[in-house]
Amino acid sequence: MQASWLADFVADLRHGARQLLRHPLVALVCTLTLALGIGANAAMFSALDAVLLRPLPFPHPDRLVLVSEYKPGNVAKTGSPFARYQARAAENTVFEQTAAYWHVSGGDGVVFGSSGSAERLQFSIVSNSFFAMLGVQPQMGRGFTEAEGRPGNAKVFLASDALWHRLMGGNPRAVGQSFNLDGEPYTLIGVLPPAFEFPRQCDLWLPFGSLVPSYAQERLSHQFWMLGRLRRGATLAQAQAELGTLQQRMARDYPATDGEWRVRLTPLLDEYVGDVRRMLWVLFAAVGFILLIACSNVTNLLLARAVAREKEFAVRAALGASRGRLLRQTLAETLLLAAAGTALALAFAAAGMRVIVALSAGSIPRLEDSGGSTAVFAFAIALVLATTLLVGAAPGLQASGIAFTEALQAGQRGGTSSRHSSRLRSLLVISEVALTVLLLSGAGLMLRSFRQLRAVDPGFRTDQLTSVRVALPEAQYPKTEQRAAFLRELLQRLQAAPGIAMAAVVDRLPLTGENNWGGVNIVGRPLLDSGHAPSAESREISADYFRTMEIPLLRGREFTEAEVTKARPVTIINRAMAEQFWPGGDPLGQRIASPYHPERTPREIVGVVGDVKDFGLDAQSPPVMYSPYSYWTSMHVVVRSGLGEQAVVNLVRREVAAMDRGVALYDIHRLNELVHDSVARQRFELWLLAAFAGVALALAAVGIYGVLAFSVSRRTHEIGVRLALGGSPRGVLGLVVRQGMRLVAIGLAAGIVAAVLLTRTLQSLLFRVGASDPLTLACVAGLLAVVGAVACWVPARRAMQVDPMVTLRSE
């Protein structure tokens, strides 16, 4: 029985292949249409799998959580002080393993190498349990010992595989040798595997032993991020409750430092992917709509073929073919089309993934790891089966349900099955139009949102600005006076160079996301401890920073060179800080004190400047206070010049080398590119959704055209009679266009209702645009109406040209 069924199935496939080869144009159109829909879905699923579905490459990744801290009313998350991490690690009962790391990036990286070859690297300070918890062993050398894990003076490090190859030539003998880190010798004890990338963009790892002993009791700095692996059976909610109770106890015991801090637990995968989850699911739904539209088009085409083959199916039924056999035959033909489309779709998907990765510009975590995984191939096979059923069911039921006597007598016209087929084809076109409205509405909303985002003023003039980071080795420049003197001389050299309009330094650039939050006390008001004082961002700058960046001065004055040189206790605040701390009042002359160092002289506010978008064009400007530079070993040198980026970089490199060849330069930016890169994720969302909407619009136009063209071909005799009886060609044109536009109008109405209901899911992705924006919906309706009218007009023109005499003679 089974062998007979298999033989019949093989026979159906052979017959289906012969049928498709007899109509190669139909087969090609169907294959390409399905390949487009399936390929888009396979590419998007590959992205979804890499970012959201694939587990992290660590043991039991579903039980890994990240522990962070925050203050009520402030959404920004931070790490923990070392002492609080130790307390949580020692006293919890919900984790079977804990670890901690302090990832030091940006300007706080370490200078690797010595004179003439210095380079700034990103590093992490980690607990001894860090690598064991993540299931990582050095590919050569050893890990950290227990003694090296205690704060003290352990000068050893582990290198990434990339660093080992890039700066050490991949030489195994490098393990055991000493290298300069910030001017001090550290011994390389091991090299980690190439696949290890946590935290991201890390070049080397140091043990807790590299910390000074005072860190063991430190409760002010929030640098250490805690990792925990939940015990089997423990839930995230239980862990949150236990650590919350522990935090409340520490707040009672240390109210000055721990009072207002709260603890938050997040699955580690959620921390990896950030806020891209909703956006990826929206894009995946969009490609699902494209596949439905593609299936509708192919179904319409196969329904038309089924009508044309009514006599063939009637003869086969008259000769004894069962309804099931006829249905199986049409499904076999559809399976061949879907399989051929999928083979081509996989090539489309591979090319599509390269485009998606390029469009993301690094803004989507883990996306670069996407590829032809087993899950992607399984998804493609599932699409083949689903597409076969979606596309083949209606034509198969149409063919297998033919009343063969009526079909043989009626010929090719007017059968009941044809009328059912016509209604089904019209319904499919309406569905296509409605789905296209949804996609176009989403793309239109994203376009309006992106335009609103790009129109945001970053708070400074971006053109002709180039920044270069200068890293001073701490061993050679241990005192703030030495660092300030170096930067002061560098600025003097640059400002004296031809072609340089202005030059300044700042510790953190806008739009990079780097933060330096600190508590603030206002002299004359009740002084609060560090655990309760309000927070503000802190920036260190040179005297000419605001003029170089062209940040407007709203009140007061800028710093004088003498104030910067002598590090006088003055500060300039932004508008957001003035409005938050002195609503309706005048902050000039007020003094700010640090709750961390109450012994220091309070800083006097001498000016108020405009707000700058430090954390993104779509983010609210935080309160910021600017102080004369003094502390940091790494600063951004910002140069305004019309010379061009490379000329400015060469000039800075030349002047720095003339002063000290051991100073590293890195992190080069053009500020307009910084603004461009800050909206990379939104641009990625817009381009993909717009591309999907464009494909949907093209498929919908083809679908409308196909249905009307087939209708005209089936009604040639009717049209000929109308014209022979005195009907005008314009009347025929209007008849066909009205038929098509009626379908478009119904689809538009259904699509607009669906868009109003479903585009609410996009609200979190939009900026200053409502999810049911009337202008967007009106533009979408107008565009689709025009495209639909064009698609109706082409077959209508053909109907006008029917010769009634030729038509009547043929009958």
Steps between C-alpha positions, in 0.01 A plus 500: 500500500778737599702414187193563284444839665866592445484393137190711448670797663807463274268475199321818612835678526598389150167608356524831684850560364377436145210742552731771627745449214213546252440844650853622588400866535234420760743270685773766495272776630367277779848384597646850512203634697524224759879531511463869584254435783678196643845660462397813690356284778807276517734802518294668771468176696878460480537845657235423762666169582846655539385788721208365705448126465851357509620449860811674625816287458535431873398205721130512598451844343129509586591526871752784462390840632663839533468695826499879472403800712292811445345792687121544503405757239820440302476232230879483455647173626844473659722236647557456873770611743746221574381457859135461398594242238693302763201507737258377233739227386552375856146521641265398217336156487358515147822485295717193461780715354580870501764712331571868437668712239589864447521573129716805437444649156529827314733755652567288808677225305856397573804613297675189368864519388770758528648792308420496128257204519251598769136405443189551711317174580170404659531278806295339776579433864337169593452270797671161508165328448426699182653262243397182682140621513499566126667166426815653348856372531810671352611338176857532632647599833290510817222694669512716810593346836312552825771737626475708183128536564546703819544879466868572539771524241467211253654621173389222265252493212324278247489605133234448235592286202468806273741705716745211520514476120491874431760630745694186592512331160322189630828392663446231771814628675318825578335317792718569803646822360444850642324780314445862592148587613470871582879509529526212751612141430226235499557130425292321236392171661257371237310549173124447480325308217409689179125450548488664843346850485373606841484780585497615141794681342740395774873466429635380834384394846651585839429328835354667806856492629577796272271715715638697791408345841269791587251372240406213733298740720402751228125585488488806273612407148257289298734308271447130571231310310396177668416181313302222662393153392167409656480174691285233339140573587565860604317772308598850402221637722635311804850631435367855456312479832798359692752753368246779552470401868878488529524846344248638752714368784813663354306827461422490873858414594663754265243776441758755384616289204235231441185689605320564169644224284287214374599171337373361167547154348480443124552185289845526345362448149274805545806705592678374190224590256390823670180655366503346151262215582175675401653644184622159376161339561331785312734447203441125515124559488556730201675229298223261601255738334718501189485121485120511533481753214734287287289190574186693405651593165610145424163364616324741266717386212441132578126560538500655153684193368252272678211676326680465167557128574139425596456274195819308581391437860147414385632238259723351772205491738285335231769235456483413872748733673385558857469846655790418734721402206425828318569699817825312553602573141458877541681491836788310336532774236493764775762307698731507199452876468559556873808276504649676198415836655664399829822390330520843340378662824799369695730685261283810540512458878881479507528817293225662707683427825812671369287805420330487842834478684639787294191714564518437874850661514569317826189641670337157551685273747589145387366565149839439343482141634200417280543231241373171363424330831296183536208706627502711182494191275221346710307825470548496120364143482203602712439789260499258204229289660296798618529671161394181322184482707428874479551522126380157391189454710266735315600397143493136611153523645392696193630229266383202703151644548413541132176343388640334191173468303427871537859587418498290183172655388583859600837509336719769629243754612272581781514190720406516864859415595622798297270732694629360831854541372432859399370587846800335663742689274328828589525418870871428464558836328312680778718321755814600310397864496416494873837343590680750279323787680632359828860484376488838330350655814780356713765622256335842477491535878867399526590751227319785675657397831847493347453842343392637836805342663745641245344845545599502869770754580793315666590821680823566313612567142618171354678597176879548478551337840750218549586333830804291592544331836832556676600247768766598752674207677423536869847387605659789304226753587388411855415858605212709373737795447708292258194395299361853490839637388524245217150575371552874533817491290333273241209743463738792459689314225177409318346846520819649360498263200374639166148393402385433858212721610459376858613210720388377840494189719217313672495174693178366342355579157127551440294213356752232600294382796792539741381618839647630823213542745567653838312635800440874536443715810396866479670721758235674710260205480495193726810297421425139405729198514608321183221247530228766489646797308352570153720409203642686202738419218853637525726610212854638510591750229752764392428872485413505128276193496163676458632727224663207319180293513284812449284417800304818579574691820161596648605688813817600680840428350736222391814389684810716479834342418622592849211310660588191302874530557463540878204257525288756682170383656261624232240322290263559210168318485259426219142622464354166619689524829404865549131419448509191719696640796392868480155504336412863435815617680850617408779243551785747433710548812357188666749241624505123451660261750588134462335259748791262442767754596343756735846627590553643151425863420154535342491605135339828401266504201626765254294416191207312345528342154257327265411132532700243305370157399748283690309170488316509168290734292185338638613524864430783740805713575608423858619765749869560426771696679824592321826546691858595398687183399744349745430139588485268200801340331304478175331795328339571165677772304228671295616707202291726277668530164425496130812293427320165501510209743826336390692828493380583852589152630847519344553841657396379847716188464800708397465746788444226759805305375710816527400526866504129604511198267364279779159668490237296315247643253179314419120528475492741204162655411346757274223646711246496214568127462444463873153649457442274196607189694283591798187422294640186335243273659206721400641523147527119491135463605386755241692354205389144565136586559498732197654225284240250619219750435635568150503128420145468634384793287651347186343160574161660569515687169587176320214324678245764401624496142496121484142465621368765260703370207357152555150643539536689171620187323203302637253776406628564147175369348286714733709811422476428126118474524484830695706676235300341216176624657626860511696512822788749499864406565505760780205322658692172489803678651286635783341158557833323548658780706195513727519127551865523606469819707208349691737229621766762578251714696383206711861399565592859592214524748590168663868588503449841659289348778766234557776764493325712764475192723838335437746788454466570872766233541741744333446781749811421705706518178365840394625849585255791519251320272174332602443138398173600326637809329226623259745656255689172462180299447375755245828486304498120506141487377576750222814314387328164493199647320726640227692172465172307495355732232808445279477123552130514398558730204739268314256205457215749448686648203530149358125451542432821303692357205284185464372464141132393528489343149802280567355401836158411359648303208711295745181400679 
